[in-house]
Amino acid sequence: MKIIQTFATDNFDDNVNFALNTQQLFFHYLSAQSIRKVYGDDQEFILVTDTKGKELATIYGLPYSSISTALDDYPFNRPIELSGYKGYTLSLYPDDDVIHVDNDVVIKKVLPDFTDTIVQSNEGNMLEYVPETAWHIALAEAVELTLPPVIRNRLTSVYNPGVIGFKASSIIREEYIETHNEYLDKNTVLLRNLSVEVLDNLPPYATQYINTLLEESVLFNLCIDNNITPTEVLDVDVVGAVPVYTPDSPTNPEYFSSLRDRSNNFHTELGYLHFFMLKRNTAEKHRLLNYLGNMNSDYTTTFIPFVSETIQAFLSSRYGLSINPSIEEINTVIKLIILT
């Protein structure tokens, strides 16, 4: 089995966003180190990136078995949102069992065994909620997306692919990857044909929507059509039932917060944290800080102590520390980076 991650540097410019880039690299570093520590030195662990990404991974000591610069030769129109590259990464190893882990996921335990497909979690009927959002209304007014047949008139539920993996013999793997890459390319053309003014004025999450559909809804519907029950990292016996969005319900404002809490509140029991929903505002970043911890926080309930052996070297190289930094100095830097 291969474990793989993706790192595209299309928008990586330290002259423009040094602080945010440092945060991204720190999260990626924590993710990669946690995977290496859990799976050991013998696990084949691959980074798929571009030339600049390989340079950064080498400079900052990310612990991969090998680094591929396949993104230099990406054969489609480059996606607007970088998560779109994941489908291409998955296509590179068609004869192997693979698990792709997002680079804002940290783990303390081996991921569950699976027979065909593994995902992070069932997110329920999220796509029935989306049309009511302001960003979706703005997107629909700007462009009509081209949807693959497998999800037309079926925009209901999704699987979150913070972790996504397939056996080499998976029933749905080939169709999933081909559908994702083909329709991402088609819709990237549509989006890039919008005027700069229209594209720049779309609300946050609007341009990410096509990735959500192609990564998550396509996956859900292919599993339904092929009678596949994927293994979920967020075990329902631990995190509870999937939240359900009900139109016109007075509890709807709590829908997304319940998804977030389901994803994050059981990180100690599961040894798993995907913090994609914890980077959006100051309050959420403080939650993330509590979950990740620092150099002397509780080893059992936080993640940084789990990989603390190598953090000082990374921070010295990327951020800058004194020659013999105190734990307090290191913890201060960690807090500054997370709260950026």
C-alpha positions as CSV (number, residue, x, y, z in Angstrom):
1,M,0.0,0.0,0.0
2,K,1.1,3.5,-0.8
3,I,0.2,6.5,1.3
4,I,0.3,9.7,-0.8
5,Q,-0.1,13.4,-0.3
6,T,-0.4,16.3,-2.8
7,F,1.3,19.7,-2.6
8,A,0.8,22.2,-5.4
9,T,2.6,25.5,-5.2
10,D,0.7,27.4,-7.9
11,N,0.0,30.3,-5.5
12,F,3.0,29.9,-3.2
13,D,4.9,33.2,-3.1
14,D,6.7,34.1,0.1
15,N,7.0,37.7,-1.1
16,V,3.3,38.0,-0.9
17,N,2.1,35.6,1.8
18,F,5.0,34.5,3.9
19,A,2.9,34.2,7.1
20,L,0.1,32.1,5.5
21,N,2.7,30.0,3.6
22,T,4.4,29.3,6.8
23,Q,1.2,28.2,8.4
24,Q,0.5,25.9,5.4
25,L,3.9,24.4,5.6
26,F,3.6,23.9,9.3
27,F,0.3,22.1,9.0
28,H,1.8,20.0,6.2
29,Y,4.8,19.2,8.3
30,L,2.7,18.1,11.2
31,S,0.6,15.9,8.9
32,A,3.5,14.2,7.2
33,Q,5.4,13.7,10.5
34,S,2.4,12.2,12.2
35,I,1.9,9.7,9.3
36,R,5.5,8.7,9.3
37,K,5.6,8.2,13.0
38,V,2.4,6.1,13.0
39,Y,3.4,3.9,10.0
40,G,7.1,3.7,10.6
41,D,10.1,4.1,8.3
42,D,9.2,1.1,6.1
43,Q,5.9,2.5,4.9
44,E,6.0,3.8,1.3
45,F,5.0,7.4,1.7
46,I,5.0,9.6,-1.5
47,L,4.6,13.3,-2.1
48,V,3.2,14.4,-5.4
49,T,4.1,18.0,-6.1
50,D,6.0,20.2,-8.5
51,T,9.6,21.4,-8.7
52,K,9.1,24.2,-6.2
53,G,7.2,21.9,-3.9
54,K,10.0,19.3,-4.0
55,E,12.5,22.0,-3.1
56,L,10.4,23.1,-0.1
57,A,9.8,19.6,1.1
58,T,13.5,18.9,0.9
59,I,14.6,22.1,2.7
60,Y,12.1,21.6,5.5
61,G,12.7,17.9,6.0
62,L,9.3,16.4,5.2
63,P,9.7,12.7,5.7
64,Y,8.7,11.1,2.4
65,S,10.1,7.9,0.9
66,S,10.0,9.7,-2.5
67,I,8.9,12.9,-4.0
68,S,7.3,13.1,-7.5
69,T,7.2,16.3,-9.5
70,A,4.4,15.0,-11.7
71,L,2.4,18.2,-11.2
72,D,5.0,19.9,-13.4
73,D,3.4,17.9,-16.3
74,Y,-0.2,18.2,-15.2
75,P,-2.1,17.2,-18.4
76,F,-5.2,19.3,-17.8
77,N,-6.1,23.0,-17.4
78,R,-4.7,23.9,-14.0
79,P,-7.6,24.0,-11.4
80,I,-8.5,27.3,-9.6
81,E,-8.6,25.6,-6.3
82,L,-5.5,23.4,-5.5
83,S,-7.5,20.6,-4.0
84,G,-8.4,19.7,-7.6
85,Y,-5.0,18.2,-8.1
86,K,-5.9,15.3,-5.8
87,G,-7.7,13.4,-8.6
88,Y,-4.6,13.5,-10.8
89,T,-2.4,12.3,-7.9
90,L,-4.7,9.3,-7.4
91,S,-4.4,8.4,-11.1
92,L,-0.6,8.0,-10.9
93,Y,-0.6,4.6,-9.2
94,P,-3.3,2.5,-10.9
95,D,-1.9,-0.8,-9.9
96,D,-1.4,-0.2,-6.2
97,D,-3.5,0.0,-3.1
98,V,-3.4,3.7,-2.2
99,I,-4.6,6.1,0.5
100,H,-4.4,9.8,-0.1
101,V,-4.3,11.9,3.1
102,D,-4.9,15.7,2.9
103,N,-2.0,17.8,4.2
104,D,-4.2,19.3,7.0
105,V,-4.9,15.9,8.5
106,V,-2.9,14.6,11.5
107,I,-3.1,11.1,12.9
108,K,-2.0,9.1,16.0
109,K,-3.4,5.7,14.9
110,V,-3.2,3.5,11.8
111,L,-6.1,4.2,9.5
112,P,-8.8,1.5,9.3
113,D,-8.4,-1.5,7.1
114,F,-10.8,-1.5,4.1
115,T,-11.9,-3.8,1.3
116,D,-12.7,-1.5,-1.6
117,T,-12.8,2.2,-0.7
118,I,-11.9,4.3,2.4
119,V,-13.2,7.8,3.1
120,Q,-13.0,10.2,6.0
121,S,-16.7,10.4,6.6
122,N,-20.3,10.6,5.4
123,E,-21.3,14.2,5.6
124,G,-24.9,13.6,5.0
125,N,-27.2,15.6,2.6
126,M,-25.0,18.7,2.6
127,L,-25.7,19.5,-1.0
128,E,-29.4,20.1,-0.2
129,Y,-28.2,22.8,2.1
130,V,-25.8,24.5,-0.3
131,P,-28.3,26.1,-2.7
132,E,-29.5,28.4,0.1
133,T,-26.1,29.9,0.6
134,A,-25.2,33.3,-0.8
135,W,-22.0,32.0,-2.4
136,H,-23.9,29.3,-4.3
137,I,-26.5,31.8,-5.6
138,A,-23.7,34.1,-6.8
139,L,-22.0,31.2,-8.5
140,A,-25.2,30.0,-10.2
141,E,-25.7,33.6,-11.5
142,A,-22.2,33.6,-13.0
143,V,-21.8,30.2,-14.6
144,E,-23.7,27.0,-15.3
145,L,-21.4,24.2,-14.3
146,T,-21.2,21.0,-16.5
147,L,-22.0,18.0,-14.3
148,P,-21.2,14.4,-15.0
149,P,-24.2,12.1,-15.5
150,V,-23.6,10.2,-12.3
151,I,-24.6,13.2,-10.2
152,R,-27.1,15.0,-12.4
153,N,-30.3,15.5,-10.4
154,R,-28.6,13.6,-7.5
155,L,-27.0,16.4,-5.5
156,T,-27.8,15.2,-2.1
157,S,-25.1,13.5,0.1
158,V,-21.3,13.5,0.0
159,Y,-18.3,11.6,1.4
160,N,-15.6,13.8,2.8
161,P,-12.2,12.8,1.2
162,G,-9.8,14.2,3.8
163,V,-8.8,10.6,3.6
164,I,-9.6,8.7,0.4
165,G,-8.2,5.4,-0.8
166,F,-8.9,2.5,-3.0
167,K,-7.7,-1.0,-3.4
168,A,-6.1,-1.8,-6.7
169,S,-9.1,-4.0,-7.4
170,S,-11.7,-1.4,-6.4
171,I,-14.9,-1.5,-8.4
172,I,-15.3,2.3,-8.6
173,R,-11.8,3.6,-8.6
174,E,-11.2,4.0,-12.3
175,E,-14.6,5.6,-13.1
176,Y,-14.2,7.9,-10.1
177,I,-10.8,9.2,-11.1
178,E,-11.6,9.6,-14.8
179,T,-14.9,11.4,-14.0
180,H,-13.2,13.7,-11.6
181,N,-10.4,14.7,-13.9
182,E,-12.5,15.0,-17.0
183,Y,-15.2,17.2,-15.5
184,L,-12.8,19.3,-13.4
185,D,-11.0,20.2,-16.6
186,K,-14.3,21.1,-18.4
187,N,-15.4,23.3,-15.5
188,T,-12.1,24.9,-15.0
189,V,-12.4,26.1,-18.6
190,L,-15.8,27.5,-17.9
191,L,-14.6,29.3,-14.7
192,R,-11.5,30.7,-16.3
193,N,-13.6,32.0,-19.2
194,L,-15.4,34.3,-16.8
195,S,-14.1,37.9,-16.7
196,V,-11.5,38.7,-14.1
197,E,-13.9,41.0,-12.3
198,V,-16.6,38.3,-12.0
199,L,-14.2,35.6,-10.9
200,D,-12.5,37.8,-8.4
201,N,-15.8,38.9,-6.9
202,L,-17.2,35.4,-6.4
203,P,-17.6,34.7,-2.6
204,P,-15.4,32.3,-0.8
205,Y,-16.2,28.6,-1.4
206,A,-17.8,29.4,-4.8
207,T,-14.9,28.2,-6.9
208,Q,-14.4,25.3,-4.5
209,Y,-17.9,24.0,-5.2
210,I,-17.0,22.1,-8.4
211,N,-14.3,20.3,-6.4
212,T,-16.8,19.4,-3.8
213,L,-19.1,17.9,-6.4
214,L,-16.4,16.0,-8.2
215,E,-14.5,14.7,-5.1
216,E,-17.5,14.1,-2.8
217,S,-20.8,13.7,-4.6
218,V,-19.4,11.6,-7.5
219,L,-17.8,9.3,-4.9
220,F,-21.0,9.0,-2.9
221,N,-23.2,8.2,-5.9
222,L,-20.7,5.7,-7.4
223,C,-20.7,3.9,-4.1
224,I,-24.5,3.8,-4.1
225,D,-24.7,2.6,-7.7
226,N,-22.1,-0.2,-7.1
227,N,-23.3,-1.3,-3.7
228,I,-20.1,-0.2,-2.1
229,T,-20.1,0.7,1.6
230,P,-16.9,2.5,2.1
231,T,-14.9,2.3,5.3
232,E,-15.1,5.5,7.3
233,V,-12.3,6.9,9.4
234,L,-14.9,8.7,11.5
235,D,-16.5,5.6,13.0
236,V,-20.2,6.2,13.5
237,D,-20.0,4.1,16.7
238,V,-17.7,6.8,18.1
239,V,-18.8,10.0,16.5
240,G,-22.5,9.3,16.2
241,A,-25.1,9.5,13.4
242,V,-24.6,11.7,10.4
243,P,-26.4,15.1,10.8
244,V,-29.3,15.6,8.6
245,Y,-30.2,18.9,6.9
246,T,-34.0,19.5,6.9
247,P,-35.3,22.5,4.9
248,D,-37.0,25.1,6.9
249,S,-36.0,23.5,10.2
250,P,-35.4,26.0,13.1
251,T,-32.2,24.0,13.9
252,N,-30.6,24.5,10.4
253,P,-28.1,27.2,11.7
254,E,-26.6,24.3,13.7
255,Y,-26.2,22.0,10.8
256,F,-22.6,22.9,9.8
257,S,-21.5,23.3,13.4
258,S,-22.7,19.8,14.0
259,L,-20.6,18.6,11.1
260,R,-17.6,20.4,12.4
261,D,-18.1,19.0,15.9
262,R,-18.6,15.5,14.7
263,S,-15.3,15.8,12.7
264,N,-13.2,17.3,15.6
265,N,-14.6,16.5,19.0
266,F,-13.5,12.9,18.9
267,H,-9.9,13.4,17.9
268,T,-8.6,11.8,21.1
269,E,-10.7,8.6,20.7
270,L,-9.9,8.3,17.0
271,G,-6.4,9.6,16.9
272,Y,-7.5,11.6,13.9
273,L,-8.0,15.3,13.2
274,H,-8.8,17.1,9.9
275,F,-8.8,20.8,10.6
276,F,-10.1,22.1,7.3
277,M,-13.1,23.7,9.1
278,L,-10.8,25.2,11.8
279,K,-8.8,27.7,9.8
280,R,-11.6,30.1,8.8
281,N,-11.7,32.6,11.6
282,T,-10.1,33.6,14.9
283,A,-12.5,31.6,17.1
284,E,-12.0,28.4,15.1
285,K,-8.2,28.9,15.1
286,H,-8.2,29.0,18.8
287,R,-10.1,25.7,18.9
288,L,-7.4,24.3,16.6
289,L,-4.7,25.6,18.9
290,N,-6.3,23.7,21.7
291,Y,-6.5,20.5,19.7
292,L,-3.0,20.7,18.4
293,G,-1.4,21.9,21.6
294,N,2.2,22.8,22.0
295,M,5.5,21.3,23.2
296,N,4.4,20.7,26.7
297,S,0.6,20.1,26.3
298,D,-1.0,16.8,27.2
299,Y,0.4,14.0,25.0
300,T,-2.9,12.1,25.0
301,T,-5.3,14.8,24.0
302,T,-3.2,17.0,21.7
303,F,-1.1,16.3,18.6
304,I,2.0,18.4,18.7
305,P,3.7,16.5,21.5
306,F,3.3,13.3,19.4
307,V,5.7,14.7,16.8
308,S,7.6,17.2,19.0
309,E,11.1,15.6,18.3
310,T,11.5,17.4,15.0
311,I,9.5,20.6,15.3
312,Q,12.3,22.7,16.6
313,A,14.4,22.1,13.4
314,F,11.5,23.0,11.2
315,L,10.7,26.2,13.1
316,S,14.3,27.2,13.2
317,S,14.6,26.8,9.4
318,R,11.3,28.3,8.4
319,Y,10.4,30.9,11.0
320,G,13.6,31.5,12.9
321,L,14.4,30.7,16.6
322,S,17.2,31.7,18.9
323,I,20.3,29.5,19.0
324,N,19.1,27.7,22.1
325,P,15.3,28.4,22.2
326,S,13.3,27.8,25.4
327,I,10.1,25.8,25.3
328,E,8.3,29.0,25.9
329,E,9.8,30.6,22.8
330,I,8.9,27.5,20.7
331,N,5.4,27.5,22.1
332,T,5.0,31.2,21.3
333,V,6.0,30.7,17.7
334,I,3.6,27.7,17.3
335,K,0.8,29.9,18.6
336,L,1.6,32.7,16.3
337,I,1.7,30.4,13.3
338,I,-1.6,28.6,14.1
339,L,-3.4,31.9,14.8
340,T,-2.2,33.6,11.6
